[in-house]
Amino acid sequence: MLKMSEPLSDASASMGERFSQRLREFFAPGAAAALRYLPTILLLQAGAVGLVVAFYSVPDFRAVCEQFGLWKERGGLLFAALSNVVAGVFVPEAAKWLTGKGDADANVQVWLARVWWLCVMFAGGGVIVDSFYRLQALVFGPGTDFATVALKVAVDQALFTPLVGQPYAVLFFLWLEEGRSVRRWWRRLSWGLLFERVFKLALPGWVYWIPMVCCIYAMPSALQFPLFLLCMACWSLVFIAILRSFTERK
């Protein structure tokens, strides 16, 4: 009996090793990117922490932030849509051109079409994120105590981001890749492709966003989305660099 069980044990160990190896290979590019841009990420996170500290300790800065929060509340979902377009599209596009990394040789019509559809995607994303923040405040309350913030961060990063936020972007980009053809998009779509694209960037995303989201939920409800916009603008720049590093590895 012992001799018969040994091959099974070896097979199980071999299968486990192959799975571990594939898992390491899958997450390796994201881990390498997170390490490569960790100093930049830490600097941006320190800036976000500084803003939160300044809000609660500097009355004049708090007054300015609260005024901005009032504008955001008055603007509603339209403000969320348009401001997210600025943070997610115009800021990185301007940064690429200012640093000489823009598509200088690209056809103007093609570039305008790409920017237009990016604006559509980020406008929808702004509405989704702002609605989610409002839902979080409704379900868990507007408090900024440790328990409430921790709960909101957990729901945000463990549920909303991998199940709603990232799939939304992945599906939209896949539709653009297929020439905005719903038929080709549907044929190419699969759970494997969705899983790979959502989780390949999971590690650098978590490294950047978990501390940032802690800062966001530490702010009053009216200021959470404005701080998200600043974090999104910074992430857009880091994200471009991470994607470029992925391309360099291939």
C-alpha positions as MATLAB code, in Angstrom:
seq = 'MLKMSEPLSDASASMGERFSQRLREFFAPGAAAALRYLPTILLLQAGAVGLVVAFYSVPDFRAVCEQFGLWKERGGLLFAALSNVVAGVFVPEAAKWLTGKGDADANVQVWLARVWWLCVMFAGGGVIVDSFYRLQALVFGPGTDFATVALKVAVDQALFTPLVGQPYAVLFFLWLEEGRSVRRWWRRLSWGLLFERVFKLALPGWVYWIPMVCCIYAMPSALQFPLFLLCMACWSLVFIAILRSFTERK';
ca = [
       0.000    0.000    0.000;
       2.839    2.358    0.835;
       4.522    1.766   -2.528;
       1.272    2.373   -4.384;
       0.707    5.688   -2.643;
       4.173    7.063   -3.400;
       3.572    7.772   -7.133;
       0.350    9.580   -6.238;
       2.211   11.676   -3.724;
       4.907   12.467   -6.293;
       2.279   13.336   -8.877;
       0.498   15.624   -6.424;
       3.768   17.313   -5.511;
       4.667   17.713   -9.180;
       1.259   19.203   -9.951;
       1.591   21.568   -7.006;
       5.036   22.652   -8.146;
       3.800   23.321  -11.681;
       0.903   25.349  -10.334;
       3.223   27.363   -8.092;
       5.596   27.932  -10.992;
       2.802   29.159  -13.259;
       1.493   31.388  -10.480;
       4.937   32.934  -10.012;
       5.314   33.445  -13.760;
       1.867   35.024  -13.966;
       2.478   37.576  -11.213;
       6.196   38.121  -11.904;
       5.771   41.033  -14.377;
       3.430   42.865  -12.002;
       5.722   42.270   -9.027;
       8.731   43.487  -11.001;
       6.836   46.601  -12.087;
       5.738   47.303   -8.503;
       9.341   47.061   -7.290;
      10.677   49.135  -10.177;
       8.297   52.026   -9.531;
       8.042   51.609   -5.766;
       9.992   54.828   -4.951;
       7.632   56.849   -7.150;
       4.589   55.114   -5.689;
       5.788   55.719   -2.121;
       6.384   59.399   -2.903;
       2.857   59.789   -4.277;
       1.393   57.968   -1.289;
       3.332   60.206    1.083;
       1.803   63.181   -0.715;
      -1.703   61.772   -0.214;
      -1.011   61.196    3.485;
       0.284   64.768    3.708;
      -2.965   66.082    2.224;
      -5.047   64.169    4.770;
      -2.868   65.400    7.656;
      -3.032   68.977    6.355;
      -6.813   68.770    6.051;
      -7.240   67.841    9.703;
      -4.526   70.118   11.084;
      -4.479   73.286    8.934;
      -7.772   75.252    9.153;
      -7.127   77.361    6.035;
      -6.345   74.289    3.924;
      -9.432   72.557    5.297;
     -11.589   75.539    4.287;
     -10.263   75.392    0.714;
     -10.910   71.631    0.533;
     -14.434   72.019    1.889;
     -15.192   74.660   -0.737;
     -13.986   72.253   -3.419;
     -16.198   69.588   -1.844;
     -19.199   71.897   -2.166;
     -18.493   72.371   -5.878;
     -18.289   68.632   -6.291;
     -21.594   68.053   -4.495;
     -23.319   70.698   -6.605;
     -21.876   69.241   -9.795;
     -23.122   65.741   -9.000;
     -22.502   62.943  -11.467;
     -21.706   65.374  -14.293;
     -18.782   66.706  -12.262;
     -17.687   63.124  -11.528;
     -17.735   62.229  -15.218;
     -15.961   65.308  -16.572;
     -13.355   65.582  -13.812;
     -12.434   61.911  -14.182;
     -11.894   62.501  -17.901;
      -9.445   65.290  -17.052;
      -7.618   63.131  -14.492;
      -7.565   59.918  -16.509;
      -7.178   61.173  -20.091;
      -6.001   64.769  -20.432;
      -3.393   64.717  -17.648;
      -1.534   61.625  -18.950;
      -1.880   62.741  -22.586;
      -0.405   66.136  -21.713;
       2.368   64.472  -19.719;
       3.253   62.197  -22.654;
       3.523   65.123  -25.057;
       5.485   67.298  -22.625;
       8.014   64.509  -22.061;
       8.323   63.736  -25.768;
       6.647   60.339  -25.431;
       3.482   61.224  -27.300;
       2.393   59.673  -30.591;
       4.097   62.308  -32.724;
       3.795   60.212  -35.881;
       0.234   59.095  -35.232;
      -2.560   60.018  -37.598;
      -4.468   62.951  -36.076;
      -7.833   61.395  -36.844;
      -6.807   58.105  -35.236;
      -5.455   59.928  -32.178;
      -8.640   61.988  -31.786;
     -10.784   58.868  -32.086;
      -8.708   57.096  -29.416;
      -8.898   60.093  -27.057;
     -12.644   60.399  -27.640;
     -13.329   56.812  -26.667;
     -10.993   57.116  -23.670;
     -13.062   60.116  -22.594;
     -16.215   58.021  -22.876;
     -14.664   55.236  -20.795;
     -13.329   57.523  -18.057;
     -16.573   59.492  -17.921;
     -18.437   56.265  -17.251;
     -15.766   55.215  -14.763;
     -16.140   58.487  -12.872;
     -19.883   57.953  -12.538;
     -19.346   54.363  -11.369;
     -16.725   55.276   -8.751;
     -18.656   58.263   -7.400;
     -21.817   56.151   -7.157;
     -19.849   53.449   -5.349;
     -18.487   55.956   -2.816;
     -22.012   57.205   -2.200;
     -23.205   53.617   -1.739;
     -20.382   52.909    0.724;
     -21.373   55.987    2.763;
     -25.007   54.886    2.712;
     -24.292   51.291    3.776;
     -21.425   51.792    6.232;
     -21.997   55.404    7.227;
     -19.931   58.562    6.609;
     -17.590   57.971    9.563;
     -13.817   58.210    9.266;
     -12.959   56.041   12.263;
     -10.505   53.167   11.835;
     -13.132   50.396   11.681;
     -15.261   52.161    9.055;
     -12.275   53.079    6.902;
     -10.868   49.534    7.111;
     -14.231   48.029    6.105;
     -14.619   50.380    3.146;
     -11.066   49.711    1.968;
     -11.634   45.941    2.157;
     -14.872   46.130    0.145;
     -13.271   48.517   -2.337;
     -10.107   46.525   -3.051;
     -11.361   42.956   -2.544;
     -14.795   43.239   -4.188;
     -15.486   46.419   -6.155;
     -12.122   46.768   -7.922;
     -11.645   43.163   -9.186;
     -15.332   42.522   -9.850;
     -16.521   45.879  -11.221;
     -13.832   48.515  -11.736;
     -11.148   46.525  -13.533;
     -13.525   44.354  -15.626;
     -15.240   47.535  -16.804;
     -11.943   48.907  -18.138;
     -10.806   45.534  -19.532;
     -14.054   44.971  -21.438;
     -14.031   48.490  -22.823;
     -10.409   48.251  -24.026;
     -11.106   44.828  -25.544;
     -14.032   46.337  -27.471;
     -11.700   49.065  -28.797;
      -9.109   46.444  -29.785;
     -11.741   44.673  -31.857;
     -12.518   47.827  -33.820;
     -15.623   48.579  -31.726;
     -17.303   45.509  -33.203;
     -19.639   43.868  -30.714;
     -19.601   40.602  -32.695;
     -15.774   40.283  -32.707;
     -15.638   41.462  -29.090;
     -18.094   38.752  -28.042;
     -16.232   36.026  -29.949;
     -12.908   36.915  -28.357;
     -14.301   37.303  -24.849;
     -13.557   34.473  -22.405;
     -13.226   33.992  -18.662;
      -9.543   33.161  -19.119;
      -8.827   36.394  -20.968;
     -10.804   38.444  -18.453;
      -9.034   36.779  -15.524;
      -5.589   37.311  -17.041;
      -6.120   40.979  -17.821;
      -7.767   41.784  -14.499;
      -5.199   40.071  -12.282;
      -1.992   40.616  -14.234;
      -1.836   44.166  -12.917;
      -3.268   43.253   -9.526;
      -0.011   43.492   -7.574;
       1.100   46.970   -8.721;
      -2.519   48.084   -8.430;
      -2.809   46.924   -4.830;
       0.617   48.342   -3.937;
      -0.481   51.750   -5.197;
      -4.186   51.842   -4.418;
      -4.591   50.236   -0.982;
      -2.724   53.050    0.845;
      -4.352   55.626   -1.424;
      -7.825   54.281   -0.740;
      -7.085   54.422    3.000;
      -6.396   58.139    2.560;
      -9.522   58.597    0.447;
     -11.854   57.020    2.999;
     -10.162   58.953    5.819;
     -11.621   62.119    4.290;
     -15.239   63.319    4.648;
     -17.635   61.911    2.054;
     -17.757   65.108   -0.019;
     -13.965   65.084   -0.436;
     -13.439   61.409   -1.175;
     -14.025   61.657   -4.905;
     -11.893   64.822   -5.311;
      -8.972   63.034   -3.616;
      -9.640   60.010   -5.821;
      -9.229   62.288   -8.861;
      -5.778   63.350   -7.712;
      -4.834   59.723   -7.056;
      -6.210   58.716  -10.458;
      -4.213   61.407  -12.264;
      -1.024   60.170  -10.596;
      -1.918   56.518  -11.236;
      -2.508   57.240  -14.925;
       1.095   58.411  -15.218;
       2.482   55.441  -13.272;
       0.237   53.051  -15.209;
       1.635   54.244  -18.546;
       5.159   53.559  -17.293;
       4.160   50.109  -15.995;
       2.565   49.123  -19.301;
       5.679   50.329  -21.119;
       7.833   48.173  -18.832;
       5.634   45.148  -19.643;
       6.224   45.795  -23.342;
       9.984   46.024  -22.805;
      10.007   42.585  -21.165;
       8.463   40.909  -24.209;
];
